[in-house]
Amino acid sequence: MPTTPLTPAKRRVLDLLKRLGAVRASELARRLGLTDVAVRQHLAALEHRGLVEQTPTPPEGRGRPSSAWSLTETAHGLFPDRHGDLTVSLIQATRRALGQQGLDRVIAQRGREQLRDYRTLLPGPSATLKKRVEALARQRSAEGYMPEVRKERKQRGNAAASCWHVRRLLIEAAWHDRYRPAIGTTLRQRRQGQPCVSSPSPTALNSGSVVDSAA
């Protein structure tokens, strides 16, 4: 893939596709004030770099089908995405305004609403597991995520125990992320680069085998 910088004209094409989504080359030419030939040349160069792609669209009236152009995942990566920073800022602001319990209530309410929506949008229990999982993946994709449905080979052993083990790990990870464990003196000294002083065992104390290093 070429790595030369984009020209201002090609960057304008990408910016417009970012705002409009999938559009025809003629619409791009009209909005940019360029000829159809010039826009198609830019699109061809951008397609060669893996930044745009075209999909067939129904023809407008008589004639052969045309194509709509849109950005690829690579092109989307050229634009800054601050959604993650915004989410973190909102969580922190909610915690400062309502406290941790208030934040927990907000998250729980959001979870209940999402569960209600999913039960409305997704197939019911009568549908096969495959169809329900695929429908969930499509819904998550529409929400902006990148889900993937894969059929894995059956593994030996107790599948229920394996699932419980994974679930337990997730619960423990979430718990330790929220309630950080206390750090002992030895580990704290090690992190600070200080020599660790081990406490003598009760057996050593009782036997009188402990020697004062300062003596």
C-alpha positions as CSV (number, residue, x, y, z in Angstrom):
1,M,0.0,0.0,0.0
2,P,1.4,3.4,-0.9
3,T,2.6,5.5,2.0
4,T,2.9,8.9,0.4
5,P,0.9,11.7,2.0
6,L,-2.6,12.4,0.8
7,T,-3.2,15.4,-1.3
8,P,-5.6,18.1,0.0
9,A,-8.1,17.1,-2.7
10,K,-8.1,13.4,-1.7
11,R,-8.4,14.4,1.9
12,R,-11.5,16.4,1.0
13,V,-13.0,13.4,-0.6
14,L,-12.3,11.3,2.6
15,D,-13.7,14.0,4.8
16,L,-16.9,14.2,2.8
17,L,-17.4,10.5,2.8
18,K,-16.9,10.5,6.6
19,R,-19.8,13.0,6.9
20,L,-22.1,11.6,4.3
21,G,-21.5,7.8,4.4
22,A,-22.0,5.8,1.1
23,V,-22.6,8.2,-1.8
24,R,-22.3,8.1,-5.6
25,A,-19.3,9.7,-7.3
26,S,-21.6,12.2,-9.1
27,E,-22.8,13.4,-5.7
28,L,-19.3,13.8,-4.5
29,A,-18.4,15.8,-7.6
30,R,-21.4,18.1,-7.1
31,R,-20.6,18.8,-3.5
32,L,-16.9,19.3,-4.1
33,G,-17.3,21.4,-7.2
34,L,-15.2,19.0,-9.3
35,T,-15.9,17.1,-12.5
36,D,-17.0,13.5,-12.4
37,V,-13.8,12.5,-14.1
38,A,-11.6,14.2,-11.5
39,V,-13.6,12.6,-8.6
40,R,-13.4,9.2,-10.1
41,Q,-9.6,9.6,-10.5
42,H,-9.3,10.5,-6.8
43,L,-11.5,7.5,-5.8
44,A,-9.5,5.1,-7.9
45,A,-6.3,6.3,-6.2
46,L,-7.9,6.0,-2.8
47,E,-9.3,2.6,-3.6
48,H,-5.7,1.5,-4.5
49,R,-4.6,2.6,-1.1
50,G,-7.3,0.6,0.6
51,L,-9.1,3.7,1.9
52,V,-12.4,3.6,0.0
53,E,-14.6,0.8,-1.4
54,Q,-17.6,0.7,-3.7
55,T,-20.8,-1.3,-3.6
56,P,-23.4,-1.7,-6.3
57,T,-26.6,0.4,-6.0
58,P,-29.8,0.3,-8.0
59,P,-29.7,2.5,-11.1
60,E,-31.5,5.8,-11.1
61,G,-34.0,5.3,-13.9
62,R,-32.8,3.5,-17.0
63,G,-29.2,2.5,-17.4
64,R,-26.7,0.2,-15.8
65,P,-26.3,0.0,-12.0
66,S,-24.0,2.5,-10.4
67,S,-21.8,2.3,-7.3
68,A,-21.8,4.0,-4.0
69,W,-18.4,4.8,-2.4
70,S,-17.7,4.6,1.3
71,L,-14.7,4.6,3.7
72,T,-13.0,1.4,4.7
73,E,-12.0,0.5,8.3
74,T,-8.5,1.7,7.4
75,A,-9.8,5.1,6.4
76,H,-11.9,5.4,9.6
77,G,-8.6,5.0,11.5
78,L,-7.3,8.3,10.0
79,F,-9.9,10.3,11.9
80,P,-9.6,10.9,15.6
81,D,-12.1,9.0,17.8
82,R,-12.7,10.5,21.2
83,H,-15.7,8.4,22.2
84,G,-13.6,6.4,24.7
85,D,-12.3,9.6,26.4
86,L,-15.9,11.0,26.5
87,T,-17.2,7.8,28.1
88,V,-14.5,7.8,30.8
89,S,-15.1,11.5,31.5
90,L,-18.9,10.9,31.9
91,I,-18.2,8.0,34.3
92,Q,-15.9,10.1,36.4
93,A,-18.3,13.1,36.4
94,T,-21.2,10.8,37.4
95,R,-19.1,9.3,40.3
96,R,-18.2,12.8,41.5
97,A,-21.8,14.0,41.4
98,L,-23.6,11.0,42.6
99,G,-21.0,8.9,44.4
100,Q,-20.1,5.3,43.6
101,Q,-23.5,4.0,44.6
102,G,-25.2,6.5,42.3
103,L,-22.9,5.4,39.4
104,D,-23.8,1.8,40.1
105,R,-27.5,2.6,39.9
106,V,-27.0,4.4,36.6
107,I,-25.1,1.4,35.2
108,A,-27.7,-1.0,36.5
109,Q,-30.5,1.0,34.9
110,R,-28.7,1.1,31.6
111,G,-28.3,-2.7,31.8
112,R,-32.0,-3.2,32.4
113,E,-32.9,-1.0,29.5
114,Q,-30.5,-2.7,27.2
115,L,-31.8,-6.1,28.2
116,R,-35.3,-5.0,27.5
117,D,-34.4,-3.7,24.1
118,Y,-32.5,-6.9,23.2
119,R,-35.5,-9.1,24.2
120,T,-37.7,-7.0,21.9
121,L,-35.2,-7.1,18.9
122,L,-33.8,-10.6,19.1
123,P,-35.6,-13.9,18.3
124,G,-37.4,-15.6,21.2
125,P,-36.4,-18.8,23.0
126,S,-38.1,-20.9,20.3
127,A,-35.4,-19.9,17.7
128,T,-32.2,-21.9,17.5
129,L,-29.1,-20.8,19.5
130,K,-27.3,-20.2,16.2
131,K,-30.0,-17.8,15.0
132,R,-30.1,-16.0,18.3
133,V,-26.4,-15.5,18.5
134,E,-26.2,-14.3,14.9
135,A,-29.0,-11.8,15.6
136,L,-27.2,-10.5,18.6
137,A,-24.0,-10.1,16.6
138,R,-25.9,-8.1,13.9
139,Q,-27.5,-5.9,16.6
140,R,-24.1,-5.2,18.3
141,S,-22.6,-4.5,14.8
142,A,-25.4,-1.9,14.3
143,E,-24.4,-0.3,17.6
144,G,-20.8,0.2,16.4
145,Y,-19.1,-2.8,17.8
146,M,-17.2,-5.5,15.9
147,P,-18.7,-8.9,17.0
148,E,-17.7,-12.2,15.5
149,V,-19.6,-15.4,15.6
150,R,-17.5,-18.5,15.4
151,K,-18.2,-22.2,15.9
152,E,-15.6,-23.8,17.9
153,R,-14.7,-27.5,18.2
154,K,-16.0,-29.4,21.1
155,Q,-13.4,-29.8,23.8
156,R,-12.9,-32.7,26.2
157,G,-13.8,-32.4,29.8
158,N,-16.8,-30.9,31.6
159,A,-18.0,-28.0,29.6
160,A,-20.1,-26.7,32.4
161,A,-17.2,-26.6,34.8
162,S,-15.1,-24.8,32.1
163,C,-17.8,-22.2,31.6
164,W,-18.0,-21.7,35.4
165,H,-14.2,-21.3,35.6
166,V,-14.3,-18.5,32.9
167,R,-17.2,-16.8,34.6
168,R,-15.4,-16.9,38.0
169,L,-12.3,-15.4,36.4
170,L,-14.4,-12.5,35.0
171,I,-16.1,-11.9,38.3
172,E,-12.8,-11.9,40.2
173,A,-11.3,-9.5,37.6
174,A,-14.2,-7.1,37.9
175,W,-14.1,-7.3,41.7
176,H,-10.4,-6.6,42.0
177,D,-10.7,-3.7,39.5
178,R,-13.2,-2.0,41.7
179,Y,-11.9,-3.0,45.1
180,R,-8.1,-2.9,44.8
181,P,-6.4,-5.3,47.2
182,A,-4.2,-4.0,49.9
183,I,-0.4,-4.0,49.3
184,G,1.8,-5.6,51.9
185,T,5.0,-4.0,53.3
186,T,7.3,-6.3,51.4
187,L,5.7,-5.7,48.0
188,R,5.5,-1.9,48.7
189,Q,9.2,-1.8,49.5
190,R,10.0,-3.8,46.4
191,R,8.0,-1.4,44.2
192,Q,9.9,1.5,45.7
193,G,13.3,-0.1,45.1
194,Q,14.0,-0.5,48.8
195,P,15.5,-3.7,50.3
196,C,12.9,-6.0,51.6
197,V,13.0,-6.9,55.3
198,S,11.5,-10.2,56.0
199,S,9.7,-10.8,59.3
200,P,11.2,-13.8,61.3
201,S,8.9,-16.7,61.7
202,P,7.5,-17.7,65.0
203,T,9.6,-20.9,65.0
204,A,12.8,-18.9,64.6
205,L,11.8,-16.5,67.4
206,N,11.1,-19.3,69.8
207,S,14.3,-21.2,69.0
208,G,16.4,-18.0,69.5
209,S,18.1,-18.5,66.1
210,V,17.4,-15.0,64.9
211,V,20.5,-12.8,64.8
212,D,20.2,-9.0,64.9
213,S,21.9,-7.8,61.6
214,A,22.8,-4.5,63.2
215,A,24.8,-6.1,66.0
